[in-house]
Amino acid sequence: MTIPIPLRTDFDGPALRRPAKATKNAAQARRILALAEIYDGGSRSDAGRLRDVTVQIIRNWVVRFNARGPDG
């Protein structure tokens, strides 16, 4: 089992839900809500299952989020 890439520490679940609610881009909202699920204590596999994507895609989203923030 590999160690997951940690999420940024300057955000939390509620802080991510605000931009997810405000965006008009459905794909961006889906990515942000998956990350909020992880911040709230859910597993990455649960977040992937809820959003109908693989754990590898969740990992890619985490890497992009860590580099660019919610707009990434």
Residue pairs with C-beta under 8 A, 6 or more apart in sequence:
4 44
4 59
4 62
5 59
5 62
5 63
5 66
7 35
7 38
7 39
7 62
7 65
7 66
8 65
8 66
8 69
11 39
11 69
11 70
12 39
13 36
13 37
13 39
13 40
14 36
16 32
16 33
16 35
16 36
16 39
16 70
17 32
17 33
17 36
19 32
19 70
19 71
20 28
20 29
20 32
20 33
20 36
20 70
21 29
23 29
23 32
28 70
30 51
31 51
31 61
31 65
32 70
33 51
34 47
34 48
34 50
34 51
34 53
34 58
34 61
35 47
35 61
35 62
35 65
37 46
37 47
37 50
38 44
38 47
38 58
38 62
42 50
44 55
44 58
44 59
44 62
45 55
47 58
48 54
48 55
48 57
48 58
51 58
64 72
65 72
